[in-house]
Amino acid sequence: MIPVFNRLAFTRDCLLSLRAQTTLAFRTIVVDDGSTDGTAEMLAREFPEVLVETGDGNLFWTAGVNLGIRRALAEGATRVMTLNNDLVAEPDFVAQMLAAAESHPTAVLGALELDLNTGEPVYGGERLDWLLHRRHDLLAELPAAARHGLHPVTYLPGRGLLIPRAVFERIGLFDEKRLPHYLADFDYTSVARRHGFPVYCNYEARLRTYPDESGQEQTRRVRSLRGYYQHLFGIRGGGNLRNFTHFALKNCPRPYVPLFLLNGYTRRLVGYFLH
């Protein structure tokens, strides 16, 4: 399922890549949160096979994803995949995800991301050292020969995230009340891992992404006091302090919480001007 708000061209390209998959044993759901650029008309005209849920423009990412998940579960889905519309799936993407899911039926799976323009890998999962608040980027640590198969990670983004139905039955949906947009995907996959569901990045399944189109990158392009405020307190802010606090209290091992919070607050307060 794909939550969208405007950006019609991205949505079309994403859906075309799904239509071109080597296996079509899936249904696609688009949650259109009140788009004003003709997205609804385009979906009806060009993609009649797509199931559509609509919002009024106030869902944000987490509530939009949850709306799509509810529809998928009501349709009888045994697994649900969340996608962003600014992604283009490689032709065997779904087949590779389903193959991994068959061999690891309780696992939550993410995908290797490639730069759409260069084809170079840009994201392959990460492991977090909670004590030092240090990210270990798998792409930086794995030799090229090891960039295949499944690799365990601490959490995953919602871009190309495959979740078994059993996870929803055990821990519920994404936390739209406390994490309406930022960190909801990392939180959900971290919670799933702590409940015994393995979390892997699947290097055989590949998505092409537009690295400069993420919300965090867009807010950093022009730095200003207003942008700084939005960074720290806005719903889409990449450094949202309230959301980070919720994430830390839910997921960080208890002995490390004070240091993790202090480290995280410091990074967010100064990081906006350093990137």
C-alpha positions as CSV (number, residue, x, y, z in Angstrom):
1,M,0.0,0.0,0.0
2,I,1.2,3.5,-0.9
3,P,0.2,6.7,1.0
4,V,0.2,9.7,-1.3
5,F,-0.4,13.5,-1.3
6,N,0.1,15.1,-4.7
7,R,3.3,14.4,-6.6
8,L,1.3,12.7,-9.3
9,A,4.3,11.9,-11.5
10,F,6.0,10.0,-8.8
11,T,2.9,8.0,-8.1
12,R,2.4,7.1,-11.7
13,D,6.0,5.9,-12.1
14,C,5.8,3.9,-8.9
15,L,2.6,2.2,-10.0
16,L,4.0,1.5,-13.5
17,S,7.0,-0.3,-11.9
18,L,4.6,-2.4,-9.9
19,R,2.5,-3.3,-12.9
20,A,5.8,-4.5,-14.6
21,Q,6.7,-7.0,-11.9
22,T,7.7,-10.5,-12.8
23,T,5.0,-11.7,-10.4
24,L,1.6,-10.0,-10.1
25,A,0.4,-12.1,-7.1
26,F,-0.5,-9.0,-5.1
27,R,-3.0,-6.2,-4.9
28,T,-2.1,-2.5,-4.7
29,I,-3.7,0.0,-2.4
30,V,-3.2,3.8,-2.7
31,V,-4.2,6.0,0.2
32,D,-4.8,9.4,-1.5
33,D,-4.9,12.0,1.3
34,G,-6.8,14.7,-0.4
35,S,-4.4,15.3,-3.4
36,T,-5.2,18.4,-5.4
37,D,-3.1,17.7,-8.5
38,G,-5.4,15.2,-10.3
39,T,-4.1,12.1,-8.6
40,A,-7.6,10.7,-8.0
41,E,-8.5,11.2,-11.6
42,M,-5.2,9.7,-12.8
43,L,-5.7,6.6,-10.6
44,A,-9.3,6.0,-11.9
45,R,-8.3,6.6,-15.5
46,E,-4.9,4.8,-15.8
47,F,-4.9,2.3,-12.9
48,P,-8.4,0.8,-12.5
49,E,-6.9,-2.3,-10.8
50,V,-5.7,-0.2,-7.8
51,L,-7.8,-0.1,-4.7
52,V,-8.1,3.5,-3.4
53,E,-8.7,4.9,0.1
54,T,-9.1,8.6,0.5
55,G,-8.4,11.1,3.3
56,D,-9.0,14.8,3.8
57,G,-5.4,15.9,3.8
58,N,-4.8,15.5,7.5
59,L,-3.7,11.9,7.7
60,F,0.1,12.4,7.5
61,W,2.2,9.3,6.9
62,T,1.3,7.1,9.9
63,A,-2.5,7.4,9.7
64,G,-2.4,7.1,6.0
65,V,-0.4,3.8,6.3
66,N,-2.7,2.5,8.9
67,L,-5.8,3.2,6.7
68,G,-4.2,1.2,3.9
69,I,-3.2,-1.6,6.3
70,R,-6.8,-1.9,7.6
71,R,-8.0,-2.1,4.0
72,A,-5.4,-4.8,3.1
73,L,-6.3,-6.9,6.2
74,A,-10.0,-6.6,5.4
75,E,-9.2,-7.8,1.9
76,G,-7.6,-10.9,3.5
77,A,-3.9,-10.0,3.0
78,T,-1.5,-12.4,4.7
79,R,1.3,-9.9,4.3
80,V,1.3,-6.1,3.8
81,M,3.9,-4.0,2.1
82,T,4.3,-0.3,2.7
83,L,5.8,1.8,-0.1
84,N,6.4,5.5,-0.7
85,N,5.4,6.9,-4.0
86,D,8.9,8.3,-4.8
87,L,10.2,4.8,-5.4
88,V,10.6,2.7,-8.6
89,A,10.7,-1.1,-8.0
90,E,13.1,-3.3,-9.9
91,P,11.1,-5.9,-12.0
92,D,11.8,-8.8,-9.6
93,F,11.4,-6.7,-6.5
94,V,8.1,-8.3,-5.3
95,A,9.3,-11.8,-6.3
96,Q,12.5,-11.4,-4.3
97,M,10.5,-10.1,-1.3
98,L,8.0,-13.0,-1.4
99,A,10.8,-15.6,-1.8
100,A,12.5,-14.3,1.3
101,A,9.1,-14.2,3.1
102,E,8.4,-17.8,2.3
103,S,11.7,-18.9,3.8
104,H,11.4,-16.5,6.8
105,P,7.6,-16.4,7.4
106,T,7.7,-14.4,10.7
107,A,10.3,-11.9,9.5
108,V,9.8,-8.2,8.8
109,L,11.7,-7.4,5.6
110,G,13.1,-4.2,4.0
111,A,14.9,-3.7,0.7
112,L,18.2,-2.4,-0.6
113,E,17.8,1.1,-2.1
114,L,19.6,2.3,-5.1
115,D,20.0,5.9,-6.4
116,L,17.6,6.2,-9.3
117,N,20.1,8.2,-11.4
118,T,23.3,6.3,-10.8
119,G,22.3,2.8,-9.7
120,E,24.6,3.1,-6.7
121,P,23.4,1.6,-3.4
122,V,22.3,4.4,-1.0
123,Y,20.7,2.5,1.9
124,G,21.1,-1.1,3.1
125,G,19.9,-1.0,6.7
126,E,21.6,-0.1,9.9
127,R,22.3,-1.4,13.4
128,L,22.1,1.0,16.3
129,D,24.4,1.1,19.3
130,W,22.0,2.3,21.9
131,L,24.7,3.1,24.5
132,L,26.7,5.4,22.2
133,H,23.8,6.4,19.9
134,R,25.9,5.4,17.0
135,R,24.5,4.1,13.7
136,H,26.4,1.3,12.0
137,D,25.6,1.6,8.3
138,L,25.7,-1.8,6.7
139,L,26.6,-0.5,3.3
140,A,29.7,1.1,4.8
141,E,30.6,-2.0,6.7
142,L,29.8,-4.9,4.3
143,P,32.3,-5.7,1.6
144,A,30.8,-5.7,-1.9
145,A,30.9,-9.5,-2.0
146,A,28.7,-9.8,1.1
147,R,26.0,-7.5,-0.3
148,H,23.4,-10.2,-0.9
149,G,20.9,-12.2,1.1
150,L,19.3,-11.1,4.4
151,H,21.1,-9.0,7.0
152,P,19.6,-8.4,10.5
153,V,19.1,-4.8,11.4
154,T,17.8,-2.8,14.4
155,Y,14.9,-1.2,12.4
156,L,13.7,-0.4,8.9
157,P,12.2,2.6,7.0
158,G,8.7,2.2,5.6
159,R,10.0,2.3,2.0
160,G,9.4,-1.2,0.8
161,L,8.6,-2.8,4.1
162,L,7.0,-6.2,4.1
163,I,5.1,-7.1,7.3
164,P,3.4,-10.5,8.0
165,R,-0.2,-10.4,9.2
166,A,1.0,-12.1,12.5
167,V,2.8,-8.9,13.4
168,F,-0.3,-6.8,13.2
169,E,-2.2,-9.4,15.2
170,R,0.5,-9.3,17.9
171,I,1.4,-5.6,18.3
172,G,-1.3,-3.7,16.4
173,L,-0.8,-0.9,13.8
174,F,1.7,1.9,13.6
175,D,1.6,4.4,16.5
176,E,-0.2,7.3,14.8
177,K,-1.1,9.0,18.1
178,R,2.4,9.5,19.3
179,L,4.3,9.3,16.0
180,P,2.1,10.8,13.3
181,H,4.8,11.1,10.7
182,Y,8.5,11.0,11.7
183,L,10.1,7.8,13.2
184,A,6.8,5.7,13.1
185,D,8.4,3.2,10.7
186,F,11.6,2.8,12.8
187,D,9.5,2.5,15.9
188,Y,7.2,-0.1,14.5
189,T,10.0,-2.4,13.2
190,S,11.9,-2.0,16.4
191,V,8.9,-2.9,18.5
192,A,8.3,-5.9,16.2
193,R,11.9,-7.1,16.7
194,R,11.6,-6.8,20.5
195,H,8.5,-9.0,20.3
196,G,10.4,-11.8,18.6
197,F,9.9,-11.0,14.9
198,P,13.2,-11.0,13.0
199,V,14.0,-7.8,11.1
200,Y,16.1,-8.1,8.0
201,C,17.2,-6.0,5.0
202,N,16.8,-8.1,1.9
203,Y,19.7,-7.3,-0.4
204,E,18.1,-9.3,-3.3
205,A,15.1,-7.0,-3.4
206,R,16.0,-3.6,-4.9
207,L,14.2,-0.3,-5.1
208,R,15.3,2.8,-6.9
209,T,14.9,6.0,-5.0
210,Y,15.2,9.8,-5.4
211,P,17.6,10.6,-2.5
212,D,16.8,14.4,-2.6
213,E,13.1,13.9,-2.3
214,S,12.9,12.8,1.3
215,G,11.1,15.1,3.7
216,Q,14.3,15.6,5.8
217,E,16.4,16.5,2.8
218,Q,13.8,19.1,1.6
219,T,13.6,20.8,5.0
220,R,17.4,21.2,5.0
221,R,17.8,22.8,1.6
222,V,17.1,26.3,2.9
223,R,18.2,26.9,6.5
224,S,16.3,29.5,8.5
225,L,14.9,30.1,11.9
226,R,11.5,29.0,10.7
227,G,13.0,25.9,9.2
228,Y,14.9,25.2,12.4
229,Y,11.6,25.4,14.4
230,Q,9.9,23.1,11.9
231,H,12.9,20.7,12.1
232,L,12.5,20.4,15.9
233,F,8.7,20.7,16.4
234,G,6.9,20.3,13.1
235,I,5.1,17.0,12.3
236,R,7.3,16.4,9.4
237,G,10.5,17.7,11.1
238,G,13.4,15.3,10.9
239,G,14.6,16.3,14.3
240,N,11.2,16.4,16.0
241,L,12.1,16.3,19.7
242,R,8.7,15.1,21.0
243,N,8.7,12.2,18.5
244,F,12.3,11.3,19.3
245,T,11.4,11.2,23.0
246,H,8.6,8.8,22.4
247,F,10.8,6.6,20.2
248,A,13.5,6.5,22.9
249,L,11.3,5.7,25.8
250,K,9.6,2.9,23.8
251,N,12.7,1.3,22.3
252,C,15.9,2.1,24.1
253,P,17.1,-0.3,26.8
254,R,16.2,1.2,30.1
255,P,19.8,1.6,31.5
256,Y,20.8,3.7,28.4
257,V,17.7,6.0,28.2
258,P,19.2,9.1,30.0
259,L,22.4,9.1,27.9
260,F,20.5,8.2,24.7
261,L,18.1,11.1,25.2
262,L,20.9,13.6,26.0
263,N,22.9,12.5,23.0
264,G,19.8,12.6,20.7
265,Y,18.7,16.0,21.9
266,T,22.2,17.4,21.3
267,R,22.4,16.0,17.8
268,R,19.0,17.4,16.8
269,L,19.6,20.8,18.3
270,V,22.8,21.3,16.4
271,G,22.5,18.9,13.5
272,Y,20.2,21.0,11.4
273,F,23.0,23.5,10.8
274,L,25.7,20.9,10.2
275,H,24.2,18.8,7.4
